[in-house]
Amino acid sequence: MDKIALTAGALYVIVLLRAGGTFAVGWLAGAGARRSRFAGRISSAKFARAERAIQRWGAPVVAVSFLTVGFQTAANFLAGSMRMPLPRYLPALFVGGAAWALVYATAGLGALEVLGRLFAEQTALGVSAVAALLLAVCGVVLYRRRKAAASTPDPVAEES
């Protein structure tokens, strides 16, 4: 249990720094955009309404985003760029970050222990499992790239 607590604590510090940093970068990017040539576009009524909604209701979205893969960085960046007030953002960061740290500490350590035991006791099976996992990941990446390439129009073919 001490191993899980130590890992969760370390992961919690990491996620607070990473997500808080992403929020800060978003805040600075939003401030820069408000001073740029895009200032007219982002001062529209529709944008202001979206900004107010994120400032008011964005905290639950930020907290839940920590339980997703690939969305938490965007949620923290947008919360910063839309200037979510810190009294709303920080509780979401603390709660969501704690959930993230606990999930990754328990499931992550469990998966590492299973893999370590598998490699120690049945090396060939462990190597086969890792190879199958890598092949599956490569297959998914290749499938997505081909699908994206097929949906993108060819500019050379359009000119002919």
C-alpha positions as CSV (number, residue, x, y, z in Angstrom):
1,M,0.0,0.0,0.0
2,D,2.9,2.3,0.6
3,K,4.0,1.9,-3.0
4,I,0.6,3.0,-4.2
5,A,0.5,6.0,-1.9
6,L,4.0,7.2,-2.9
7,T,3.2,6.7,-6.6
8,A,-0.1,8.5,-6.3
9,G,1.5,11.4,-4.5
10,A,4.2,11.7,-7.1
11,L,1.7,11.5,-9.9
12,Y,-0.5,14.1,-8.2
13,V,2.3,16.6,-8.0
14,I,3.1,15.9,-11.7
15,V,-0.5,16.4,-12.8
16,L,-0.9,19.6,-10.8
17,L,2.2,21.1,-12.4
18,R,1.4,19.9,-15.9
19,A,-2.3,20.8,-15.9
20,G,-1.7,24.1,-14.1
21,G,1.1,24.9,-16.6
22,T,-1.3,24.2,-19.5
23,F,-3.9,26.4,-17.9
24,A,-1.3,29.2,-17.5
25,V,-0.2,28.8,-21.2
26,G,-3.8,29.0,-22.2
27,W,-4.3,32.1,-20.1
28,L,-1.4,33.8,-21.8
29,A,-2.4,32.7,-25.3
30,G,-5.9,34.1,-24.6
31,A,-4.5,37.4,-23.4
32,G,-2.3,37.5,-26.5
33,A,-5.2,36.8,-28.8
34,R,-7.2,39.5,-27.2
35,R,-4.5,42.0,-28.2
36,S,-4.0,40.6,-31.7
37,R,-5.8,41.1,-35.0
38,F,-8.2,38.4,-33.9
39,A,-9.5,40.6,-31.1
40,G,-12.5,41.7,-33.2
41,R,-13.5,38.0,-33.8
42,I,-13.2,36.9,-30.2
43,S,-15.2,39.9,-28.9
44,S,-18.4,38.8,-30.6
45,A,-21.5,38.2,-28.6
46,K,-21.4,34.5,-29.4
47,F,-17.8,34.2,-28.2
48,A,-18.6,36.2,-25.0
49,R,-21.6,33.8,-24.3
50,A,-19.3,30.8,-24.8
51,E,-16.7,32.3,-22.5
52,R,-19.3,33.0,-19.8
53,A,-20.6,29.4,-20.0
54,I,-17.1,28.0,-19.6
55,Q,-16.3,30.3,-16.7
56,R,-19.5,29.2,-15.0
57,W,-19.9,25.5,-15.9
58,G,-16.4,24.6,-17.1
59,A,-15.2,23.3,-13.7
60,P,-17.0,20.0,-13.9
61,V,-15.8,19.5,-17.5
62,V,-12.2,20.2,-16.3
63,A,-12.5,17.7,-13.4
64,V,-14.0,15.0,-15.6
65,S,-11.4,15.6,-18.3
66,F,-8.8,14.0,-16.2
67,L,-10.5,10.6,-16.6
68,T,-10.2,10.8,-20.4
69,V,-7.3,10.3,-22.7
70,G,-6.3,13.1,-25.0
71,F,-8.9,15.6,-23.8
72,Q,-7.5,16.9,-20.5
73,T,-4.8,19.0,-22.1
74,A,-7.4,20.7,-24.3
75,A,-9.8,21.2,-21.5
76,N,-7.1,22.9,-19.3
77,F,-5.8,25.0,-22.1
78,L,-9.3,26.2,-23.1
79,A,-10.2,26.9,-19.4
80,G,-7.1,29.1,-19.3
81,S,-7.7,30.8,-22.7
82,M,-11.3,31.4,-21.8
83,R,-10.2,32.9,-18.5
84,M,-12.0,30.6,-16.1
85,P,-11.6,32.2,-12.7
86,L,-9.1,30.5,-10.4
87,P,-11.6,29.9,-7.6
88,R,-13.5,27.7,-10.0
89,Y,-10.6,26.2,-11.8
90,L,-8.4,25.2,-8.8
91,P,-11.0,22.9,-7.1
92,A,-11.6,21.1,-10.4
93,L,-7.8,20.8,-10.9
94,F,-7.4,19.3,-7.4
95,V,-10.3,16.9,-7.6
96,G,-9.6,15.8,-11.2
97,G,-5.9,15.5,-10.6
98,A,-6.4,13.4,-7.5
99,A,-8.7,11.0,-9.5
100,W,-6.2,10.8,-12.3
101,A,-3.3,10.1,-9.9
102,L,-5.2,7.4,-8.1
103,V,-6.3,5.6,-11.3
104,Y,-2.9,5.7,-12.8
105,A,-1.2,4.7,-9.6
106,T,-3.4,1.7,-9.0
107,A,-4.0,0.5,-12.5
108,G,-0.5,1.5,-13.7
109,L,1.3,-0.3,-10.9
110,G,-0.9,-3.3,-11.3
111,A,-0.2,-3.5,-15.0
112,L,3.6,-3.1,-14.4
113,E,3.6,-5.8,-11.8
114,V,1.7,-8.2,-14.1
115,L,4.1,-7.5,-16.9
116,G,7.1,-7.9,-14.6
117,R,5.8,-11.2,-13.3
118,L,5.0,-12.4,-16.9
119,F,8.5,-11.6,-18.1
120,A,10.1,-13.2,-15.1
121,E,8.1,-16.4,-15.2
122,Q,7.3,-16.8,-18.9
123,T,9.6,-14.6,-21.0
124,A,8.4,-15.9,-24.3
125,L,4.8,-15.2,-23.5
126,G,5.7,-11.7,-22.2
127,V,7.6,-10.9,-25.4
128,S,4.7,-12.2,-27.4
129,A,2.2,-10.1,-25.5
130,V,4.3,-6.9,-25.9
131,A,4.8,-7.7,-29.7
132,A,1.0,-8.2,-30.1
133,L,0.3,-4.9,-28.3
134,L,2.8,-3.0,-30.5
135,L,1.4,-4.6,-33.7
136,A,-2.1,-3.6,-32.6
137,V,-1.1,0.0,-31.9
138,C,0.7,0.2,-35.3
139,G,-2.3,-1.3,-37.0
140,V,-4.6,1.3,-35.5
141,V,-2.2,4.2,-36.4
142,L,-1.9,2.9,-40.0
143,Y,-5.6,2.5,-40.3
144,R,-6.3,6.0,-39.1
145,R,-3.7,7.5,-41.4
146,R,-5.0,5.7,-44.4
147,K,-8.6,6.7,-43.5
148,A,-7.5,10.3,-43.1
149,A,-5.6,10.2,-46.4
150,A,-8.6,8.7,-48.2
151,S,-10.9,11.5,-46.9
152,T,-8.5,14.3,-47.9
153,P,-9.0,15.5,-51.5
154,D,-5.9,15.3,-53.8
155,P,-5.1,18.8,-55.0
156,V,-3.2,17.5,-58.0
157,A,-6.2,15.4,-59.1
158,E,-8.5,18.4,-58.7
159,E,-6.4,20.5,-61.1
160,S,-6.6,18.0,-64.0
